[in-house]
Amino acid sequence: MAALKAARWARLIYPERLVELPVLCEMCSKLKVLVNVAHASIHNQGGEVLVLFSGKQDEINSAFEYLRNLGVTVEETTEPDNWRRG
């Protein structure tokens, strides 16, 4: 039985060292997950990105783990309109 497709919102918080790297692009090329960047606020000290992840649940889980292993903070959210921290 095939796994159902899913869509999950997450706020990604990048540390300074990852800002200029193609983190999402590389993740998508390695995993079977699609991303839609809805909003981003990037600066030299880091950044926040609101992303809709689409794919199978286990692939989205793998994507979150991949990002966390790189040092990206992944915060799932169900309220994409209120995405900024603080």
C-alpha positions, 0 to 999 in steps of 0.5 A: 500500500502506497503512503499518502501524500502530505503537506506540512508547514515549517519555520526554518531558522538558519544559522549564519554559516548556512545562509549562503548555501543551497540547503533546500535545493540540495535536500530536494535533490536527495529526498523525494520532497517538494518545497514551496517557500512562502516567505523568507527573511534572510540577513548576514547573521542568519534567517527565517524561512516559512516553507510548505513541505509536500510528499510522503510523511516519511520523506517529510520526516527525513527532510526535517531530520536532514535539515536539523543535522545541518544545524537548521532549526525546524519548527512545525507550524499550523499557522503560516500567517503568524510565522515570525517568532517573538 
